[in-house]
Amino acid sequence: MLAKRKMSLTELSQEVGVTIANLSILKNGKAKAIRFSTLEAICQALDCQPGDILEYKSEL
């Protein structure tokens, strides 16, 4: 979604109020959880829905 919106991780970080390091963890799929308020802010900044940026992967 970042590429689609032509936005850098730095710009998203500034707009959402989340550190670049934390956004990088989310972007790389290393996060174990995300606050709904953070998800809401990211979706608002990227003008998207949660399903556009989240993917379920089974650990089996």
Wavefront OBJ file of the C-alpha trace (Angstrom):
o trace
v 0.000 0.000 0.000
v 2.946 2.327 0.637
v 4.099 1.979 -2.958
v 0.544 2.371 -4.271
v 0.165 5.608 -2.319
v 3.711 6.723 -3.248
v 4.516 7.204 0.439
v 7.748 6.358 2.235
v 7.962 4.595 5.577
v 9.303 7.854 7.021
v 6.274 9.813 5.805
v 3.896 7.175 7.194
v 5.763 7.214 10.502
v 5.355 10.972 10.802
v 1.686 10.901 9.839
v 0.736 7.990 12.106
v 2.999 8.761 15.057
v 4.649 5.337 15.134
v 8.413 4.861 14.982
v 10.024 3.741 11.747
v 11.406 0.705 13.589
v 7.919 -0.401 14.668
v 6.483 0.183 11.196
v 9.354 -1.816 9.731
v 8.499 -4.742 12.043
v 4.891 -4.559 10.866
v 5.916 -4.237 7.211
v 8.227 -7.251 7.370
v 5.639 -9.486 9.034
v 7.596 -9.841 12.280
v 4.927 -8.269 14.531
v 2.923 -10.556 16.786
v 0.212 -7.965 17.471
v -1.008 -4.519 16.499
v -3.196 -2.108 18.427
v -6.498 -1.272 16.791
v -5.695 2.421 17.189
v -2.429 1.933 15.259
v -4.174 -0.102 12.580
v -6.850 2.578 12.291
v -4.241 5.339 11.951
v -2.326 3.408 9.285
v -5.508 2.705 7.326
v -6.538 6.335 7.559
v -3.117 7.529 6.354
v -3.061 5.044 3.461
v -6.785 5.385 2.671
v -7.306 1.625 2.819
v -9.090 -1.120 4.733
v -7.384 -3.465 7.256
v -7.734 -6.376 4.806
v -5.636 -4.432 2.306
v -2.597 -4.559 4.585
v -3.160 -7.638 6.786
v -2.751 -11.263 5.813
v -3.411 -14.369 7.887
v -0.708 -17.022 7.877
v -1.120 -20.296 9.729
v 1.800 -21.318 11.933
v 1.172 -25.034 11.284
l 1 2 3 4 5 6 7 8 9 10 11 12 13 14 15 16 17 18 19 20 21 22 23 24 25 26 27 28 29 30 31 32 33 34 35 36 37 38 39 40 41 42 43 44 45 46 47 48 49 50 51 52 53 54 55 56 57 58 59 60
